[in-house]
Amino acid sequence: MANSKSVTYDMPSLASGEGVTATVAVAGAELDDHVVVSFSTDLQGITMRAWVSAADTVSVRFENVTDRVIDLEPGTLSAYTNKVER
């Protein structure tokens, strides 16, 4: 069974090498679930990775891997989880 949640997220301005972690409350998310995330705004070189960090919580890490400051417009952060088949 898949679970999902979308929220509006206004990422702070990130200098080169900086990062920030956001959380999204996804009902039913469990540790070890498979996670897919998306952001509605062009990331302009920011990388994004996600994991279930606690029950019902997805953490999303954004890292600026460019050589410039990036200040994105607010956008929609969506997280989807799915159970890992064993």
mmCIF file as gemmi writes it, N, C-alpha and C atoms, coordinates in Angstrom:
data_model
loop_
_atom_site.group_PDB
_atom_site.id
_atom_site.type_symbol
_atom_site.label_atom_id
_atom_site.label_alt_id
_atom_site.label_comp_id
_atom_site.label_asym_id
_atom_site.label_entity_id
_atom_site.label_seq_id
_atom_site.pdbx_PDB_ins_code
_atom_site.Cartn_x
_atom_site.Cartn_y
_atom_site.Cartn_z
_atom_site.occupancy
_atom_site.B_iso_or_equiv
_atom_site.pdbx_formal_charge
_atom_site.auth_seq_id
_atom_site.auth_asym_id
_atom_site.pdbx_PDB_model_num
ATOM 1 N N . MET Axp A 1 ? 0.84 -1.173 0 1 0 ? 1 A 1
ATOM 2 C CA . MET Axp A 1 ? 0 0 0 1 0 ? 1 A 1
ATOM 3 C C . MET Axp A 1 ? 0.886 1.238 0 1 0 ? 1 A 1
ATOM 4 N N . ALA Axp A 2 ? 0.574 2.188 -0.854 1 0 ? 2 A 1
ATOM 5 C CA . ALA Axp A 2 ? 1.339 3.428 -0.944 1 0 ? 2 A 1
ATOM 6 C C . ALA Axp A 2 ? 0.676 4.516 -0.097 1 0 ? 2 A 1
ATOM 7 N N . ASN Axp A 3 ? 1.504 5.393 0.44 1 0 ? 3 A 1
ATOM 8 C CA . ASN Axp A 3 ? 1.032 6.543 1.209 1 0 ? 3 A 1
ATOM 9 C C . ASN Axp A 3 ? 1.684 7.773 0.606 1 0 ? 3 A 1
ATOM 10 N N . SER Axp A 4 ? 0.982 8.911 0.652 1 0 ? 4 A 1
ATOM 11 C CA . SER Axp A 4 ? 1.573 10.119 0.097 1 0 ? 4 A 1
ATOM 12 C C . SER Axp A 4 ? 1.065 11.358 0.812 1 0 ? 4 A 1
ATOM 13 N N . LYS Axp A 5 ? 1.839 12.421 0.654 1 0 ? 5 A 1
ATOM 14 C CA . LYS Axp A 5 ? 1.468 13.709 1.229 1 0 ? 5 A 1
ATOM 15 C C . LYS Axp A 5 ? 2.202 14.79 0.456 1 0 ? 5 A 1
ATOM 16 N N . SER Axp A 6 ? 1.533 15.891 0.179 1 0 ? 6 A 1
ATOM 17 C CA . SER Axp A 6 ? 2.138 17.053 -0.458 1 0 ? 6 A 1
ATOM 18 C C . SER Axp A 6 ? 1.953 18.252 0.445 1 0 ? 6 A 1
ATOM 19 N N . VAL Axp A 7 ? 3.004 19.069 0.558 1 0 ? 7 A 1
ATOM 20 C CA . VAL Axp A 7 ? 2.967 20.267 1.39 1 0 ? 7 A 1
ATOM 21 C C . VAL Axp A 7 ? 3.65 21.405 0.64 1 0 ? 7 A 1
ATOM 22 N N . THR Axp A 8 ? 3.283 22.622 0.973 1 0 ? 8 A 1
ATOM 23 C CA . THR Axp A 8 ? 3.996 23.783 0.45 1 0 ? 8 A 1
ATOM 24 C C . THR Axp A 8 ? 5.266 23.953 1.274 1 0 ? 8 A 1
ATOM 25 N N . TYR Axp A 9 ? 6.395 24.147 0.562 1 0 ? 9 A 1
ATOM 26 C CA . TYR Axp A 9 ? 7.676 24.278 1.265 1 0 ? 9 A 1
ATOM 27 C C . TYR Axp A 9 ? 8.435 25.475 0.702 1 0 ? 9 A 1
ATOM 28 N N . ASP Axp A 10 ? 8.898 26.342 1.591 1 0 ? 10 A 1
ATOM 29 C CA . ASP Axp A 10 ? 9.701 27.505 1.229 1 0 ? 10 A 1
ATOM 30 C C . ASP Axp A 10 ? 11.11 27.278 1.755 1 0 ? 10 A 1
ATOM 31 N N . MET Axp A 11 ? 11.964 26.754 0.899 1 0 ? 11 A 1
ATOM 32 C CA . MET Axp A 11 ? 13.33 26.426 1.278 1 0 ? 11 A 1
ATOM 33 C C . MET Axp A 11 ? 14.128 27.708 1.529 1 0 ? 11 A 1
ATOM 34 N N . PRO Axp A 12 ? 14.947 27.727 2.57 1 0 ? 12 A 1
ATOM 35 C CA . PRO Axp A 12 ? 15.789 28.901 2.785 1 0 ? 12 A 1
ATOM 36 C C . PRO Axp A 12 ? 16.848 29.004 1.685 1 0 ? 12 A 1
ATOM 37 N N . SER Axp A 13 ? 17.403 30.169 1.526 1 0 ? 13 A 1
ATOM 38 C CA . SER Axp A 13 ? 18.511 30.378 0.601 1 0 ? 13 A 1
ATOM 39 C C . SER Axp A 13 ? 19.681 29.508 1.055 1 0 ? 13 A 1
ATOM 40 N N . LEU Axp A 14 ? 20.308 28.796 0.107 1 0 ? 14 A 1
ATOM 41 C CA . LEU Axp A 14 ? 21.414 27.899 0.439 1 0 ? 14 A 1
ATOM 42 C C . LEU Axp A 14 ? 22.688 28.343 -0.268 1 0 ? 14 A 1
ATOM 43 N N . ALA Axp A 15 ? 23.735 28.613 0.496 1 0 ? 15 A 1
ATOM 44 C CA . ALA Axp A 15 ? 25.043 28.912 -0.07 1 0 ? 15 A 1
ATOM 45 C C . ALA Axp A 15 ? 25.664 27.618 -0.588 1 0 ? 15 A 1
ATOM 46 N N . SER Axp A 16 ? 26.696 27.753 -1.394 1 0 ? 16 A 1
ATOM 47 C CA . SER Axp A 16 ? 27.414 26.587 -1.906 1 0 ? 16 A 1
ATOM 48 C C . SER Axp A 16 ? 27.853 25.695 -0.752 1 0 ? 16 A 1
ATOM 49 N N . GLY Axp A 17 ? 27.544 24.406 -0.849 1 0 ? 17 A 1
ATOM 50 C CA . GLY Axp A 17 ? 27.928 23.438 0.179 1 0 ? 17 A 1
ATOM 51 C C . GLY Axp A 17 ? 26.97 23.328 1.347 1 0 ? 17 A 1
ATOM 52 N N . GLU Axp A 18 ? 25.981 24.21 1.427 1 0 ? 18 A 1
ATOM 53 C CA . GLU Axp A 18 ? 25.024 24.152 2.536 1 0 ? 18 A 1
ATOM 54 C C . GLU Axp A 18 ? 23.877 23.201 2.216 1 0 ? 18 A 1
ATOM 55 N N . GLY Axp A 19 ? 23.18 22.79 3.28 1 0 ? 19 A 1
ATOM 56 C CA . GLY Axp A 19 ? 22.025 21.921 3.127 1 0 ? 19 A 1
ATOM 57 C C . GLY Axp A 19 ? 21.001 22.198 4.2 1 0 ? 19 A 1
ATOM 58 N N . VAL Axp A 20 ? 19.817 21.649 3.997 1 0 ? 20 A 1
ATOM 59 C CA . VAL Axp A 20 ? 18.728 21.787 4.955 1 0 ? 20 A 1
ATOM 60 C C . VAL Axp A 20 ? 17.882 20.522 4.877 1 0 ? 20 A 1
ATOM 61 N N . THR Axp A 21 ? 17.325 20.109 6.011 1 0 ? 21 A 1
ATOM 62 C CA . THR Axp A 21 ? 16.456 18.933 6.047 1 0 ? 21 A 1
ATOM 63 C C . THR Axp A 21 ? 15.045 19.359 6.418 1 0 ? 21 A 1
ATOM 64 N N . ALA Axp A 22 ? 14.087 18.925 5.618 1 0 ? 22 A 1
ATOM 65 C CA . ALA Axp A 22 ? 12.669 19.185 5.875 1 0 ? 22 A 1
ATOM 66 C C . ALA Axp A 22 ? 12.001 17.868 6.229 1 0 ? 22 A 1
ATOM 67 N N . THR Axp A 23 ? 10.881 17.926 6.917 1 0 ? 23 A 1
ATOM 68 C CA . THR Axp A 23 ? 10.113 16.719 7.203 1 0 ? 23 A 1
ATOM 69 C C . THR Axp A 23 ? 8.699 16.869 6.667 1 0 ? 23 A 1
ATOM 70 N N . VAL Axp A 24 ? 8.132 15.746 6.267 1 0 ? 24 A 1
ATOM 71 C CA . VAL Axp A 24 ? 6.761 15.689 5.769 1 0 ? 24 A 1
ATOM 72 C C . VAL Axp A 24 ? 6.048 14.591 6.542 1 0 ? 24 A 1
ATOM 73 N N . ALA Axp A 25 ? 4.91 14.917 7.124 1 0 ? 25 A 1
ATOM 74 C CA . ALA Axp A 25 ? 4.113 13.923 7.848 1 0 ? 25 A 1
ATOM 75 C C . ALA Axp A 25 ? 3.342 13.087 6.83 1 0 ? 25 A 1
ATOM 76 N N . VAL Axp A 26 ? 3.716 11.819 6.707 1 0 ? 26 A 1
ATOM 77 C CA . VAL Axp A 26 ? 3.062 10.895 5.769 1 0 ? 26 A 1
ATOM 78 C C . VAL Axp A 26 ? 2.442 9.771 6.594 1 0 ? 26 A 1
ATOM 79 N N . ALA Axp A 27 ? 1.149 9.834 6.769 1 0 ? 27 A 1
ATOM 80 C CA . ALA Axp A 27 ? 0.453 8.818 7.562 1 0 ? 27 A 1
ATOM 81 C C . ALA Axp A 27 ? 0.716 7.431 7 1 0 ? 27 A 1
ATOM 82 N N . GLY Axp A 28 ? 1.082 6.506 7.862 1 0 ? 28 A 1
ATOM 83 C CA . GLY Axp A 28 ? 1.323 5.126 7.461 1 0 ? 28 A 1
ATOM 84 C C . GLY Axp A 28 ? 2.751 4.826 7.059 1 0 ? 28 A 1
ATOM 85 N N . ALA Axp A 29 ? 3.6 5.839 6.939 1 0 ? 29 A 1
ATOM 86 C CA . ALA Axp A 29 ? 5.006 5.594 6.589 1 0 ? 29 A 1
ATOM 87 C C . ALA Axp A 29 ? 5.683 4.857 7.736 1 0 ? 29 A 1
ATOM 88 N N . GLU Axp A 30 ? 6.482 3.851 7.378 1 0 ? 30 A 1
ATOM 89 C CA . GLU Axp A 30 ? 7.197 3.058 8.373 1 0 ? 30 A 1
ATOM 90 C C . GLU Axp A 30 ? 8.666 2.975 7.996 1 0 ? 30 A 1
ATOM 91 N N . LEU Axp A 31 ? 9.509 2.81 9.017 1 0 ? 31 A 1
ATOM 92 C CA . LEU Axp A 31 ? 10.932 2.625 8.764 1 0 ? 31 A 1
ATOM 93 C C . LEU Axp A 31 ? 11.123 1.516 7.738 1 0 ? 31 A 1
ATOM 94 N N . ASP Axp A 32 ? 12.051 1.695 6.833 1 0 ? 32 A 1
ATOM 95 C CA . ASP Axp A 32 ? 12.398 0.745 5.78 1 0 ? 32 A 1
ATOM 96 C C . ASP Axp A 32 ? 11.458 0.794 4.583 1 0 ? 32 A 1
ATOM 97 N N . ASP Axp A 33 ? 10.455 1.68 4.576 1 0 ? 33 A 1
ATOM 98 C CA . ASP Axp A 33 ? 9.633 1.856 3.377 1 0 ? 33 A 1
ATOM 99 C C . ASP Axp A 33 ? 10.48 2.471 2.266 1 0 ? 33 A 1
ATOM 100 N N . HIS Axp A 34 ? 10.099 2.204 1.038 1 0 ? 34 A 1
ATOM 101 C CA . HIS Axp A 34 ? 10.705 2.845 -0.129 1 0 ? 34 A 1
ATOM 102 C C . HIS Axp A 34 ? 10.109 4.251 -0.221 1 0 ? 34 A 1
ATOM 103 N N . VAL Axp A 35 ? 10.944 5.267 -0.502 1 0 ? 35 A 1
ATOM 104 C CA . VAL Axp A 35 ? 10.476 6.655 -0.541 1 0 ? 35 A 1
ATOM 105 C C . VAL Axp A 35 ? 10.83 7.291 -1.885 1 0 ? 35 A 1
ATOM 106 N N . VAL Axp A 36 ? 9.88 8.015 -2.452 1 0 ? 36 A 1
ATOM 107 C CA . VAL Axp A 36 ? 10.1 8.838 -3.643 1 0 ? 36 A 1
ATOM 108 C C . VAL Axp A 36 ? 9.615 10.229 -3.308 1 0 ? 36 A 1
ATOM 109 N N . VAL Axp A 37 ? 10.426 11.254 -3.642 1 0 ? 37 A 1
ATOM 110 C CA . VAL Axp A 37 ? 10.03 12.632 -3.389 1 0 ? 37 A 1
ATOM 111 C C . VAL Axp A 37 ? 10.15 13.444 -4.666 1 0 ? 37 A 1
ATOM 112 N N . SER Axp A 38 ? 9.386 14.53 -4.719 1 0 ? 38 A 1
ATOM 113 C CA . SER Axp A 38 ? 9.482 15.462 -5.832 1 0 ? 38 A 1
ATOM 114 C C . SER Axp A 38 ? 9.265 16.872 -5.311 1 0 ? 38 A 1
ATOM 115 N N . PHE Axp A 39 ? 9.781 17.841 -6.068 1 0 ? 39 A 1
ATOM 116 C CA . PHE Axp A 39 ? 9.603 19.244 -5.738 1 0 ? 39 A 1
ATOM 117 C C . PHE Axp A 39 ? 9.184 19.956 -7.008 1 0 ? 39 A 1
ATOM 118 N N . SER Axp A 40 ? 8.188 20.818 -6.914 1 0 ? 40 A 1
ATOM 119 C CA . SER Axp A 40 ? 7.571 21.407 -8.103 1 0 ? 40 A 1
ATOM 120 C C . SER Axp A 40 ? 8.383 22.517 -8.751 1 0 ? 40 A 1
ATOM 121 N N . THR Axp A 41 ? 9.438 22.965 -8.107 1 0 ? 41 A 1
ATOM 122 C CA . THR Axp A 41 ? 10.273 24.045 -8.631 1 0 ? 41 A 1
ATOM 123 C C . THR Axp A 41 ? 11.596 23.473 -9.125 1 0 ? 41 A 1
ATOM 124 N N . ASP Axp A 42 ? 12.161 24.055 -10.181 1 0 ? 42 A 1
ATOM 125 C CA . ASP Axp A 42 ? 13.469 23.656 -10.687 1 0 ? 42 A 1
ATOM 126 C C . ASP Axp A 42 ? 14.491 23.778 -9.566 1 0 ? 42 A 1
ATOM 127 N N . LEU Axp A 43 ? 15.189 22.709 -9.252 1 0 ? 43 A 1
ATOM 128 C CA . LEU Axp A 43 ? 16.126 22.691 -8.138 1 0 ? 43 A 1
ATOM 129 C C . LEU Axp A 43 ? 17.451 23.402 -8.446 1 0 ? 43 A 1
ATOM 130 N N . GLN Axp A 44 ? 17.699 23.742 -9.693 1 0 ? 44 A 1
ATOM 131 C CA . GLN Axp A 44 ? 18.868 24.534 -10.102 1 0 ? 44 A 1
ATOM 132 C C . GLN Axp A 44 ? 20.2 23.979 -9.603 1 0 ? 44 A 1
ATOM 133 N N . GLY Axp A 45 ? 20.301 22.674 -9.443 1 0 ? 45 A 1
ATOM 134 C CA . GLY Axp A 45 ? 21.546 22.059 -9.005 1 0 ? 45 A 1
ATOM 135 C C . GLY Axp A 45 ? 21.539 21.588 -7.562 1 0 ? 45 A 1
ATOM 136 N N . ILE Axp A 46 ? 20.456 21.801 -6.859 1 0 ? 46 A 1
ATOM 137 C CA . ILE Axp A 46 ? 20.327 21.282 -5.501 1 0 ? 46 A 1
ATOM 138 C C . ILE Axp A 46 ? 19.964 19.803 -5.593 1 0 ? 46 A 1
ATOM 139 N N . THR Axp A 47 ? 20.637 18.972 -4.807 1 0 ? 47 A 1
ATOM 140 C CA . THR Axp A 47 ? 20.292 17.556 -4.77 1 0 ? 47 A 1
ATOM 141 C C . THR Axp A 47 ? 19.268 17.308 -3.663 1 0 ? 47 A 1
ATOM 142 N N . MET Axp A 48 ? 18.529 16.238 -3.82 1 0 ? 48 A 1
ATOM 143 C CA . MET Axp A 48 ? 17.454 15.926 -2.878 1 0 ? 48 A 1
ATOM 144 C C . MET Axp A 48 ? 17.467 14.421 -2.634 1 0 ? 48 A 1
ATOM 145 N N . ARG Axp A 49 ? 17.421 14.016 -1.362 1 0 ? 49 A 1
ATOM 146 C CA . ARG Axp A 49 ? 17.285 12.592 -1.02 1 0 ? 49 A 1
ATOM 147 C C . ARG Axp A 49 ? 16.311 12.485 0.144 1 0 ? 49 A 1
ATOM 148 N N . ALA Axp A 50 ? 15.7 11.318 0.281 1 0 ? 50 A 1
ATOM 149 C CA . ALA Axp A 50 ? 14.652 11.177 1.296 1 0 ? 50 A 1
ATOM 150 C C . ALA Axp A 50 ? 14.666 9.787 1.907 1 0 ? 50 A 1
ATOM 151 N N . TRP Axp A 51 ? 14.139 9.719 3.122 1 0 ? 51 A 1
ATOM 152 C CA . TRP Axp A 51 ? 14.043 8.455 3.852 1 0 ? 51 A 1
ATOM 153 C C . TRP Axp A 51 ? 12.956 8.596 4.911 1 0 ? 51 A 1
ATOM 154 N N . VAL Axp A 52 ? 12.427 7.456 5.363 1 0 ? 52 A 1
ATOM 155 C CA . VAL Axp A 52 ? 11.497 7.469 6.49 1 0 ? 52 A 1
ATOM 156 C C . VAL Axp A 52 ? 12.358 7.531 7.744 1 0 ? 52 A 1
ATOM 157 N N . SER Axp A 53 ? 12.236 8.622 8.488 1 0 ? 53 A 1
ATOM 158 C CA . SER Axp A 53 ? 13.089 8.83 9.668 1 0 ? 53 A 1
ATOM 159 C C . SER Axp A 53 ? 12.413 8.398 10.965 1 0 ? 53 A 1
ATOM 160 N N . ALA Axp A 54 ? 11.101 8.251 10.941 1 0 ? 54 A 1
ATOM 161 C CA . ALA Axp A 54 ? 10.32 7.789 12.093 1 0 ? 54 A 1
ATOM 162 C C . ALA Axp A 54 ? 8.943 7.394 11.561 1 0 ? 54 A 1
ATOM 163 N N . ALA Axp A 55 ? 8.169 6.714 12.387 1 0 ? 55 A 1
ATOM 164 C CA . ALA Axp A 55 ? 6.809 6.357 11.97 1 0 ? 55 A 1
ATOM 165 C C . ALA Axp A 55 ? 6.059 7.616 11.535 1 0 ? 55 A 1
ATOM 166 N N . ASP Axp A 56 ? 5.433 7.558 10.378 1 0 ? 56 A 1
ATOM 167 C CA . ASP Axp A 56 ? 4.626 8.645 9.819 1 0 ? 56 A 1
ATOM 168 C C . ASP Axp A 56 ? 5.43 9.895 9.451 1 0 ? 56 A 1
ATOM 169 N N . THR Axp A 57 ? 6.754 9.78 9.316 1 0 ? 57 A 1
ATOM 170 C CA . THR Axp A 57 ? 7.589 10.943 9.022 1 0 ? 57 A 1
ATOM 171 C C . THR Axp A 57 ? 8.621 10.629 7.94 1 0 ? 57 A 1
ATOM 172 N N . VAL Axp A 58 ? 8.611 11.446 6.876 1 0 ? 58 A 1
ATOM 173 C CA . VAL Axp A 58 ? 9.623 11.369 5.83 1 0 ? 58 A 1
ATOM 174 C C . VAL Axp A 58 ? 10.524 12.589 5.969 1 0 ? 58 A 1
ATOM 175 N N . SER Axp A 59 ? 11.83 12.361 6.007 1 0 ? 59 A 1
ATOM 176 C CA . SER Axp A 59 ? 12.802 13.45 6.021 1 0 ? 59 A 1
ATOM 177 C C . SER Axp A 59 ? 13.353 13.619 4.614 1 0 ? 59 A 1
ATOM 178 N N . VAL Axp A 60 ? 13.534 14.876 4.21 1 0 ? 60 A 1
ATOM 179 C CA . VAL Axp A 60 ? 14.049 15.19 2.88 1 0 ? 60 A 1
ATOM 180 C C . VAL Axp A 60 ? 15.25 16.115 3.061 1 0 ? 60 A 1
ATOM 181 N N . ARG Axp A 61 ? 16.397 15.704 2.545 1 0 ? 61 A 1
ATOM 182 C CA . ARG Axp A 61 ? 17.624 16.498 2.648 1 0 ? 61 A 1
ATOM 183 C C . ARG Axp A 61 ? 17.906 17.17 1.309 1 0 ? 61 A 1
ATOM 184 N N . PHE Axp A 62 ? 18.041 18.489 1.348 1 0 ? 62 A 1
ATOM 185 C CA . PHE Axp A 62 ? 18.4 19.287 0.186 1 0 ? 62 A 1
ATOM 186 C C . PHE Axp A 62 ? 19.843 19.751 0.372 1 0 ? 62 A 1
ATOM 187 N N . GLU Axp A 63 ? 20.696 19.599 -0.651 1 0 ? 63 A 1
ATOM 188 C CA . GLU Axp A 63 ? 22.098 20.018 -0.583 1 0 ? 63 A 1
ATOM 189 C C . GLU Axp A 63 ? 22.427 20.851 -1.821 1 0 ? 63 A 1
ATOM 190 N N . ASN Axp A 64 ? 23.03 22.009 -1.601 1 0 ? 64 A 1
ATOM 191 C CA . ASN Axp A 64 ? 23.48 22.847 -2.712 1 0 ? 64 A 1
ATOM 192 C C . ASN Axp A 64 ? 24.883 22.393 -3.103 1 0 ? 64 A 1
ATOM 193 N N . VAL Axp A 65 ? 24.989 21.706 -4.239 1 0 ? 65 A 1
ATOM 194 C CA . VAL Axp A 65 ? 26.276 21.194 -4.703 1 0 ? 65 A 1
ATOM 195 C C . VAL Axp A 65 ? 26.865 22.064 -5.81 1 0 ? 65 A 1
ATOM 196 N N . THR Axp A 66 ? 26.304 23.261 -5.986 1 0 ? 66 A 1
ATOM 197 C CA . THR Axp A 66 ? 26.823 24.183 -6.984 1 0 ? 66 A 1
ATOM 198 C C . THR Axp A 66 ? 27.852 25.115 -6.339 1 0 ? 66 A 1
ATOM 199 N N . ASP Axp A 67 ? 28.393 26.024 -7.133 1 0 ? 67 A 1
ATOM 200 C CA . ASP Axp A 67 ? 29.364 26.991 -6.615 1 0 ? 67 A 1
ATOM 201 C C . ASP Axp A 67 ? 28.743 28.372 -6.406 1 0 ? 67 A 1
ATOM 202 N N . ARG Axp A 68 ? 27.402 28.417 -6.275 1 0 ? 68 A 1
ATOM 203 C CA . ARG Axp A 68 ? 26.714 29.697 -6.103 1 0 ? 68 A 1
ATOM 204 C C . ARG Axp A 68 ? 25.594 29.572 -5.073 1 0 ? 68 A 1
ATOM 205 N N . VAL Axp A 69 ? 25.116 30.704 -4.602 1 0 ? 69 A 1
ATOM 206 C CA . VAL Axp A 69 ? 23.961 30.738 -3.695 1 0 ? 69 A 1
ATOM 207 C C . VAL Axp A 69 ? 22.705 30.481 -4.511 1 0 ? 69 A 1
ATOM 208 N N . ILE Axp A 70 ? 21.805 29.649 -3.972 1 0 ? 70 A 1
ATOM 209 C CA . ILE Axp A 70 ? 20.532 29.364 -4.644 1 0 ? 70 A 1
ATOM 210 C C . ILE Axp A 70 ? 19.398 29.7 -3.693 1 0 ? 70 A 1
ATOM 211 N N . ASP Axp A 71 ? 18.459 30.499 -4.182 1 0 ? 71 A 1
ATOM 212 C CA . ASP Axp A 71 ? 17.267 30.888 -3.414 1 0 ? 71 A 1
ATOM 213 C C . ASP Axp A 71 ? 16.048 30.529 -4.252 1 0 ? 71 A 1
ATOM 214 N N . LEU Axp A 72 ? 15.469 29.379 -3.981 1 0 ? 72 A 1
ATOM 215 C CA . LEU Axp A 72 ? 14.326 28.898 -4.77 1 0 ? 72 A 1
ATOM 216 C C . LEU Axp A 72 ? 13.023 29.552 -4.344 1 0 ? 72 A 1
ATOM 217 N N . GLU Axp A 73 ? 12.108 29.636 -5.282 1 0 ? 73 A 1
ATOM 218 C CA . GLU Axp A 73 ? 10.744 30.051 -4.988 1 0 ? 73 A 1
ATOM 219 C C . GLU Axp A 73 ? 10.066 28.928 -4.189 1 0 ? 73 A 1
ATOM 220 N N . PRO Axp A 74 ? 9.074 29.265 -3.359 1 0 ? 74 A 1
ATOM 221 C CA . PRO Axp A 74 ? 8.325 28.204 -2.671 1 0 ? 74 A 1
ATOM 222 C C . PRO Axp A 74 ? 7.703 27.247 -3.694 1 0 ? 74 A 1
ATOM 223 N N . GLY Axp A 75 ? 7.554 25.998 -3.3 1 0 ? 75 A 1
ATOM 224 C CA . GLY Axp A 75 ? 6.965 25.015 -4.196 1 0 ? 75 A 1
ATOM 225 C C . GLY Axp A 75 ? 6.269 23.923 -3.413 1 0 ? 75 A 1
ATOM 226 N N . THR Axp A 76 ? 5.796 22.933 -4.14 1 0 ? 76 A 1
ATOM 227 C CA . THR Axp A 76 ? 5.123 21.794 -3.519 1 0 ? 76 A 1
ATOM 228 C C . THR Axp A 76 ? 6.102 20.642 -3.377 1 0 ? 76 A 1
ATOM 229 N N . LEU Axp A 77 ? 6.282 20.204 -2.143 1 0 ? 77 A 1
ATOM 230 C CA . LEU Axp A 77 ? 7.125 19.061 -1.82 1 0 ? 77 A 1
ATOM 231 C C . LEU Axp A 77 ? 6.201 17.861 -1.624 1 0 ? 77 A 1
ATOM 232 N N . SER Axp A 78 ? 6.385 16.839 -2.443 1 0 ? 78 A 1
ATOM 233 C CA . SER Axp A 78 ? 5.54 15.646 -2.367 1 0 ? 78 A 1
ATOM 234 C C . SER Axp A 78 ? 6.38 14.441 -1.977 1 0 ? 78 A 1
ATOM 235 N N . ALA Axp A 79 ? 5.855 13.639 -1.071 1 0 ? 79 A 1
ATOM 236 C CA . ALA Axp A 79 ? 6.534 12.424 -0.616 1 0 ? 79 A 1
ATOM 237 C C . ALA Axp A 79 ? 5.586 11.242 -0.765 1 0 ? 79 A 1
ATOM 238 N N . TYR Axp A 80 ? 6.113 10.154 -1.309 1 0 ? 80 A 1
ATOM 239 C CA . TYR Axp A 80 ? 5.355 8.926 -1.521 1 0 ? 80 A 1
ATOM 240 C C . TYR Axp A 80 ? 6.131 7.784 -0.873 1 0 ? 80 A 1
ATOM 241 N N . THR Axp A 81 ? 5.456 6.948 -0.117 1 0 ? 81 A 1
ATOM 242 C CA . THR Axp A 81 ? 6.107 5.773 0.453 1 0 ? 81 A 1
ATOM 243 C C . THR Axp A 81 ? 5.39 4.519 -0.012 1 0 ? 81 A 1
ATOM 244 N N . ASN Axp A 82 ? 6.145 3.432 -0.072 1 0 ? 82 A 1
ATOM 245 C CA . ASN Axp A 82 ? 5.596 2.156 -0.452 1 0 ? 82 A 1
ATOM 246 C C . ASN Axp A 82 ? 6.33 1.087 0.331 1 0 ? 82 A 1
ATOM 247 N N . LYS Axp A 83 ? 5.637 0.057 0.699 1 0 ? 83 A 1
ATOM 248 C CA . LYS Axp A 83 ? 6.232 -1.033 1.504 1 0 ? 83 A 1
ATOM 249 C C . LYS Axp A 83 ? 7.256 -1.782 0.658 1 0 ? 83 A 1
ATOM 250 N N . VAL Axp A 84 ? 8.362 -2.144 1.293 1 0 ? 84 A 1
ATOM 251 C CA . VAL Axp A 84 ? 9.393 -2.942 0.632 1 0 ? 84 A 1
ATOM 252 C C . VAL Axp A 84 ? 8.955 -4.399 0.667 1 0 ? 84 A 1
ATOM 253 N N . GLU Axp A 85 ? 8.939 -5.04 -0.489 1 0 ? 85 A 1
ATOM 254 C CA . GLU Axp A 85 ? 8.558 -6.463 -0.568 1 0 ? 85 A 1
ATOM 255 C C . GLU Axp A 85 ? 9.711 -7.315 -0.042 1 0 ? 85 A 1
ATOM 256 N N . ARG Axp A 86 ? 9.413 -8.269 0.789 1 0 ? 86 A 1
ATOM 257 C CA . ARG Axp A 86 ? 10.455 -9.162 1.335 1 0 ? 86 A 1
ATOM 258 C C . ARG Axp A 86 ? 10.092 -10.591 1.013 1 0 ? 86 A 1
